């Protein structure tokens, strides 16, 4: 009975669209404006009356390190300093790139003059941050496993690097030599990078469990369970930590604030707009890393929801029906996001008011709307908002107006947001090339 019902539903959807192909005369269209109920392409418009908003950013500041995915544990890097003219200074291969079987997902991290990478064969490499020369490499795949895994990431603290992996282990290595310190097996694979603070390593598995490990020996200190989600957006996310608070995003759309010392729940929220009509929109994952800044949490979910919350209470300060899978970027009193519709948007971080919107290219073939482009970022450095794309374009926009200032083509697509340290931008391409611009 269910199969017959499904067939009737499918044919009722398909046959009306086949009339022209079958040679029948097409009925005249009904009067009125046609609006697709399946369209997710909501046009964002600035809310400023009488001209553009006046955005004032704090001056750029130098930073020597980028020790975790997203920069520091709270993921709030603000306005960083890079060179006035960005030229490529070196390029190095980091191993195996993205393929149909596995994807590069790990953002490079930088500490103590080294830059660390993780390829899709779970090989870790360390490079001299100024020259790109290889310092050491180590394959951390267990002998009982294969060589190809999607996901994972790296974090650094106190002379150790911690690697979350697609084979359900967290591995600690000596940052100077690559020597193994410890391994810990968890409940499932990890797609996002660890977040480390004060001797604790916090990771999220694909089955929506958060594990807190001791940095010294990998012992599990506590575990938290979210709602398991069968389907999700490719990629992973990392918790944000500030003081004794851990803000954990799950692929179920849940956002939890936990105490770092014991994992107890302080508050929780759900990032999903009420009006969802299509299966793609039903993916309510939070893929972008949450950001903690001045006792506020900023988070964006795939299911058309961006929020600002009070860190202590979880009270929503504002919300906007803006969805995305890239991490938001906070600079002073302004928040920058890339939306599901490839728009770069600037919001007032205090009120959520939309200040400007710039549409980025959606398709490789714009005429036939084929080859969807994914943009990564944003990063704000020296009065430039930097984004990169899956079709090999780097764009520089004005963080004040959204105007495109310049563009650059590189050899391959970029699916990982860039890292910034020592006045240099570091991009990791899908073909596993690490490229430094200074």
C-alpha positions as CSV (number, residue, x, y, z in Angstrom):
1,X,0.0,0.0,0.0
2,X,2.8,2.4,0.9
3,X,4.6,1.7,-2.4
4,X,1.4,2.4,-4.4
5,X,0.9,5.6,-2.5
6,X,4.5,6.7,-3.1
7,X,4.1,6.0,-6.8
8,X,0.9,8.1,-7.0
9,X,2.6,11.0,-5.3
10,X,5.7,10.8,-7.5
11,X,3.6,10.6,-10.7
12,X,1.4,13.5,-9.6
13,X,4.5,15.6,-9.3
14,X,6.2,14.4,-12.5
15,X,3.5,14.2,-15.1
16,X,2.5,17.9,-15.1
17,X,6.0,18.9,-16.0
18,X,6.1,16.4,-18.9
19,X,3.2,17.9,-20.9
20,X,5.4,19.9,-23.4
21,X,7.8,17.0,-23.9
22,X,4.8,14.7,-24.7
23,X,3.7,17.1,-27.3
24,X,0.5,18.3,-25.7
25,X,-0.5,21.9,-25.8
26,X,0.6,23.8,-22.6
27,X,-2.2,25.5,-20.7
28,X,-1.9,29.2,-20.3
29,X,-0.4,30.3,-17.0
30,X,-2.5,31.5,-14.2
31,X,-2.5,35.3,-13.6
32,X,-0.4,36.7,-10.8
33,X,3.2,36.5,-9.6
34,X,4.8,33.1,-9.4
35,X,6.7,32.4,-6.2
36,X,8.4,29.0,-5.7
37,X,7.5,27.5,-2.3
38,X,10.8,25.5,-2.5
39,X,13.0,28.5,-3.0
40,X,15.4,29.3,-0.1
41,X,16.9,32.3,-1.9
42,X,15.6,35.1,0.4
43,X,17.0,38.4,-0.7
44,X,18.6,40.3,2.2
45,X,18.4,44.1,2.2
46,X,20.2,46.5,4.5
47,X,18.0,48.3,7.1
48,X,19.7,51.6,6.9
49,X,17.5,54.6,6.0
50,X,19.1,57.6,4.2
51,X,22.3,56.0,3.0
52,X,24.9,53.5,4.1
53,X,25.8,52.8,7.7
54,X,28.9,54.3,9.2
55,X,31.0,51.4,10.4
56,X,34.0,52.1,12.6
57,X,36.4,49.2,13.3
58,X,39.2,49.0,15.9
59,X,42.7,49.3,14.3
60,X,44.3,46.1,13.2
61,X,46.6,44.4,15.6
62,X,49.4,41.9,15.0
63,X,49.1,38.3,16.2
64,X,52.0,35.7,16.2
65,X,49.9,32.6,16.6
66,X,46.7,30.9,15.4
67,X,46.7,27.9,17.8
68,X,43.3,26.5,17.1
69,X,40.6,26.3,14.4
70,X,39.1,29.7,14.4
71,X,42.1,31.3,16.1
72,X,41.8,31.2,19.9
73,X,39.4,29.1,22.0
74,X,36.7,31.8,22.0
75,X,37.0,32.1,18.1
76,X,37.0,36.0,18.4
77,X,40.0,37.3,16.5
78,X,38.6,40.7,15.6
79,X,40.8,42.9,13.3
80,X,44.2,41.4,12.5
81,X,47.2,42.9,10.8
82,X,48.6,41.7,7.4
83,X,50.8,43.3,4.8
84,X,49.5,46.3,2.7
85,X,50.2,44.3,-0.5
86,X,49.7,40.6,-0.3
87,X,52.1,38.6,-2.5
88,X,52.6,34.9,-2.5
89,X,55.8,34.1,-0.5
90,X,55.8,30.3,-0.5
91,X,53.8,27.2,-1.3
92,X,54.2,23.7,0.1
93,X,52.3,20.4,-0.3
94,X,50.8,19.0,2.8
95,X,50.0,15.4,1.5
96,X,46.8,14.1,0.1
97,X,44.0,16.4,-0.8
98,X,40.2,16.1,-1.2
99,X,38.7,13.4,-3.3
100,X,35.4,11.6,-3.8
101,X,36.3,9.4,-0.8
102,X,37.5,12.0,1.6
103,X,37.6,15.7,2.1
104,X,40.2,18.1,3.6
105,X,38.4,19.7,6.5
106,X,41.2,20.7,8.9
107,X,42.2,24.4,9.2
108,X,46.0,24.9,9.6
109,X,47.1,26.1,13.1
110,X,50.1,28.2,13.9
111,X,52.2,28.3,17.1
112,X,55.9,28.6,18.1
113,X,57.0,29.4,14.6
114,X,55.5,26.3,13.1
115,X,52.3,25.7,11.1
116,X,50.6,22.3,11.5
117,X,48.3,20.6,8.9
118,X,46.3,17.4,8.6
119,X,45.6,15.8,5.2
120,X,42.9,13.3,4.2
121,X,45.2,10.4,4.8
122,X,45.5,11.5,8.4
123,X,49.1,12.5,8.0
124,X,50.2,15.4,10.2
125,X,52.9,17.8,9.0
126,X,54.7,20.7,10.6
127,X,56.3,23.5,8.5
128,X,58.4,26.5,9.2
129,X,55.9,29.3,9.2
130,X,58.3,31.8,7.4
131,X,59.8,29.5,4.8
132,X,57.4,26.6,4.3
133,X,60.1,24.0,4.8
134,X,58.9,20.7,6.3
135,X,60.0,20.3,10.0
136,X,58.5,16.8,10.5
137,X,55.6,14.6,9.5
138,X,53.8,11.7,11.2
139,X,51.0,9.4,10.0
140,X,48.7,8.7,13.0
141,X,46.4,6.2,11.3
142,X,46.1,3.0,13.4
143,X,47.4,-0.1,11.7
144,X,43.9,-1.7,11.9
145,X,42.4,1.1,9.9
146,X,42.5,2.3,6.3
147,X,44.3,5.3,5.0
148,X,41.5,7.7,4.0
149,X,39.3,9.5,6.5
150,X,37.2,12.7,6.2
151,X,37.3,15.2,9.0
152,X,39.2,16.0,12.1
153,X,41.4,18.9,13.0
154,X,44.2,20.3,15.1
155,X,44.7,22.4,18.2
156,X,47.8,23.5,20.1
157,X,48.6,24.2,23.7
158,X,51.8,24.1,25.8
159,X,54.0,22.3,23.4
160,X,51.5,19.7,22.3
161,X,49.2,19.4,19.3
162,X,45.9,17.5,19.7
163,X,44.3,15.9,16.6
164,X,40.7,14.8,16.3
165,X,40.3,12.1,13.7
166,X,37.8,10.3,11.5
167,X,38.7,7.0,13.0
168,X,37.2,8.0,16.4
169,X,40.5,8.8,18.2
170,X,42.0,11.9,19.6
171,X,45.8,11.8,19.3
172,X,48.4,14.0,21.1
173,X,51.8,14.7,19.6
174,X,54.9,16.6,20.7
175,X,54.7,19.8,18.7
176,X,58.5,20.0,18.1
177,X,59.2,16.4,17.1
178,X,55.9,14.8,16.1
179,X,56.4,12.0,18.7
180,X,53.3,10.3,20.0
181,X,52.2,11.3,23.5
182,X,48.9,9.5,23.9
183,X,45.8,8.2,22.1
184,X,42.2,8.1,23.3
185,X,39.3,6.2,21.6
186,X,35.9,7.9,21.8
187,X,32.3,7.1,20.8
188,X,32.5,8.0,17.2
189,X,34.5,9.8,14.4
190,X,35.1,13.6,14.6
191,X,34.7,16.0,11.7
192,X,35.6,19.2,13.6
193,X,38.8,20.3,15.4
194,X,39.4,20.1,19.1
195,X,39.1,23.2,21.3
196,X,41.7,23.4,24.1
197,X,41.9,25.6,27.2
198,X,43.6,25.2,30.5
199,X,44.7,21.6,30.1
200,X,41.3,20.4,28.8
201,X,40.7,19.1,25.3
202,X,37.0,19.3,24.1
203,X,35.8,17.5,21.0
204,X,32.4,16.7,19.4
205,X,31.8,13.4,17.6
206,X,29.5,12.8,14.7
207,X,26.9,11.2,17.0
208,X,26.6,14.5,18.8
209,X,28.6,13.6,21.9
210,X,30.9,16.1,23.6
211,X,34.0,14.7,25.3
212,X,36.3,16.6,27.6
213,X,39.8,15.0,27.9
214,X,42.8,15.8,30.1
215,X,45.5,17.3,27.9
216,X,48.2,15.5,30.0
217,X,47.1,11.9,29.3
218,X,43.9,11.9,27.4
219,X,41.7,10.6,30.2
220,X,38.0,11.4,29.7
221,X,36.8,13.8,32.3
222,X,33.2,14.2,31.3
223,X,30.8,13.5,28.4
224,X,27.6,15.3,27.2
225,X,25.0,13.9,24.8
226,X,23.0,15.9,22.3
227,X,20.3,14.6,20.0
228,X,21.7,12.2,17.4
229,X,21.1,13.3,13.8
230,X,21.2,10.9,10.8
231,X,21.8,13.6,8.1
232,X,24.0,16.6,8.3
233,X,26.1,19.1,6.4
234,X,29.5,17.9,5.3
235,X,32.1,19.2,7.8
236,X,32.4,19.6,11.5
237,X,32.4,22.3,14.1
238,X,34.4,23.1,17.2
239,X,33.1,24.2,20.6
240,X,33.9,27.8,21.8
241,X,35.4,28.2,25.3
242,X,35.6,31.3,27.4
243,X,36.5,31.1,31.1
244,X,34.6,28.2,32.6
245,X,32.0,28.1,29.8
246,X,31.9,25.8,26.8
247,X,29.5,26.5,24.0
248,X,28.8,23.4,22.0
249,X,27.1,23.3,18.6
250,X,25.5,20.1,17.3
251,X,24.3,18.8,13.9
252,X,20.8,18.6,15.5
253,X,20.7,22.4,15.6
254,X,21.1,22.4,19.4
255,X,23.4,24.8,21.1
256,X,24.5,24.0,24.6
257,X,26.4,26.0,27.2
258,X,28.3,23.6,29.6
259,X,30.6,24.1,32.5
260,X,34.2,23.3,31.5
261,X,35.0,21.8,34.9
262,X,32.2,19.1,34.9
263,X,30.1,19.3,31.7
264,X,26.9,20.4,33.6
265,X,24.3,22.2,31.4
266,X,23.9,25.9,32.0
267,X,21.5,26.6,29.2
268,X,20.5,25.4,25.7
269,X,19.0,26.8,22.5
270,X,17.8,25.5,19.1
271,X,18.9,27.3,15.9
272,X,16.1,26.7,13.4
273,X,13.7,29.0,11.7
274,X,10.0,27.9,12.0
275,X,9.2,28.0,8.3
276,X,11.0,25.1,6.5
277,X,9.6,23.7,3.3
278,X,12.2,21.6,1.6
279,X,14.4,18.7,2.4
280,X,17.7,20.6,2.1
281,X,16.4,23.2,4.5
282,X,15.5,20.5,6.9
283,X,19.2,20.1,7.7
284,X,19.4,22.1,10.9
285,X,23.1,21.5,11.6
286,X,25.3,24.2,13.1
287,X,28.4,23.8,11.1
288,X,30.0,27.2,11.8
289,X,32.0,27.6,15.0
290,X,30.2,29.8,17.6
291,X,31.9,32.9,18.7
292,X,32.2,34.2,22.3
293,X,33.0,37.9,22.7
294,X,32.4,40.2,25.7
295,X,29.9,37.8,27.4
296,X,27.9,37.3,24.2
297,X,27.6,34.2,22.0
298,X,27.1,34.6,18.3
299,X,26.1,31.5,16.3
300,X,24.7,30.8,12.8
301,X,22.8,27.6,11.8
302,X,22.1,26.1,8.4
303,X,18.4,26.3,8.9
304,X,18.1,30.1,8.5
305,X,18.9,31.3,12.0
306,X,21.6,33.6,13.4
307,X,21.4,34.6,17.0
308,X,23.2,36.6,19.7
309,X,22.8,35.2,23.2
310,X,23.8,36.2,26.7
311,X,26.7,33.9,27.7
312,X,25.6,33.5,31.3
313,X,21.9,33.0,30.9
314,X,21.3,32.0,27.3
315,X,18.8,34.7,26.8
316,X,18.4,35.7,23.1
317,X,19.5,39.3,22.6
318,X,18.4,39.2,19.0
319,X,17.8,36.8,16.1
320,X,17.7,37.0,12.3
321,X,16.5,34.5,9.7
322,X,19.9,34.3,8.1
323,X,21.4,30.8,7.6
324,X,24.9,29.7,6.8
325,X,27.5,27.0,7.3
326,X,30.6,29.3,7.7
327,X,31.7,30.7,11.0
328,X,30.7,34.3,11.8
329,X,33.5,36.9,12.4
330,X,33.3,39.5,15.1
331,X,35.1,42.8,14.8
332,X,34.4,45.4,17.5
333,X,30.6,46.0,17.4
334,X,30.1,44.3,14.0
335,X,29.4,40.8,12.9
336,X,30.2,39.4,9.4
337,X,28.6,36.3,7.9
338,X,28.4,34.4,4.7
339,X,24.9,33.2,4.0
340,X,23.5,30.0,2.4
341,X,22.8,32.2,-0.7
342,X,26.5,33.3,-1.0
343,X,25.9,36.8,0.4
344,X,28.5,38.5,2.6
345,X,26.6,40.5,5.2
346,X,27.5,42.9,7.9
347,X,25.3,43.2,11.0
348,X,25.3,45.4,14.0
349,X,26.5,43.0,16.7
350,X,24.5,44.7,19.4
351,X,21.1,44.8,17.7
352,X,21.3,42.4,14.7
353,X,20.5,45.2,12.3
354,X,21.6,44.4,8.7
355,X,24.1,47.1,7.6
356,X,25.2,46.0,4.1
357,X,24.9,42.9,1.8
358,X,27.2,41.9,-1.1
359,X,26.1,39.1,-3.4
360,X,29.0,36.7,-4.4
361,X,29.0,34.5,-7.5
362,X,26.6,31.5,-7.0
363,X,27.4,29.3,-10.0
364,X,30.4,28.5,-12.2
365,X,28.1,28.5,-15.1
366,X,25.8,31.4,-14.4
367,X,23.6,31.0,-17.5
368,X,22.7,27.3,-16.8
369,X,23.0,27.7,-13.0
370,X,25.4,24.7,-12.8
371,X,28.4,24.1,-10.5
372,X,27.4,25.6,-7.2
373,X,30.2,27.7,-5.6
374,X,31.0,27.5,-1.9
375,X,32.6,30.5,-0.3
376,X,34.6,30.2,2.9
377,X,35.5,32.8,5.5
378,X,35.1,35.6,6.3
379,X,38.4,36.9,7.8
380,X,39.0,40.6,8.5
381,X,42.6,41.8,8.3
382,X,44.0,45.3,7.7
383,X,40.7,46.8,6.6
384,X,40.0,44.0,4.2
385,X,37.4,41.3,4.5
386,X,38.8,38.1,2.9
387,X,36.8,35.3,1.4
388,X,37.9,32.3,-0.7
389,X,35.9,30.0,-3.0
390,X,35.6,26.4,-4.2
391,X,36.4,27.5,-7.7
392,X,39.8,29.1,-6.9
393,X,39.0,32.7,-6.3
394,X,40.2,34.9,-3.4
395,X,38.3,38.1,-2.9
396,X,39.0,41.2,-0.9
397,X,36.0,43.3,0.2
398,X,35.7,46.5,2.1
399,X,34.4,45.7,5.7
400,X,32.8,49.2,5.7
401,X,30.7,49.0,2.6
402,X,31.0,45.5,1.1
403,X,32.5,46.8,-2.1
404,X,34.8,44.4,-3.9
405,X,38.4,45.7,-3.7
406,X,40.2,43.1,-5.6
407,X,40.4,39.4,-6.6
408,X,43.0,36.8,-7.2
409,X,42.9,33.3,-8.9
410,X,44.8,30.4,-7.4
411,X,45.5,26.9,-8.7
412,X,42.7,25.1,-7.0
413,X,39.6,25.6,-4.9
414,X,39.6,26.5,-1.3
415,X,37.0,24.9,1.1
416,X,38.7,25.8,4.4
417,X,38.8,29.3,5.9
418,X,42.3,30.9,5.9
419,X,44.4,31.3,9.0
420,X,46.3,34.5,9.9
421,X,49.6,34.9,11.8
422,X,52.7,37.0,11.6
423,X,51.2,39.4,9.1
424,X,50.6,36.4,6.7
425,X,47.5,34.8,5.3
426,X,47.6,31.0,4.9
427,X,45.3,29.2,2.5
428,X,45.0,25.4,2.3
429,X,43.6,24.4,-1.1
430,X,41.5,21.3,-1.9
431,X,44.5,19.9,-3.7
432,X,46.5,20.0,-0.4
433,X,48.7,23.0,-1.2
434,X,49.5,25.3,1.7
435,X,50.0,28.8,0.3
436,X,51.3,31.8,2.2
437,X,50.6,35.4,1.3
438,X,52.4,38.3,3.0
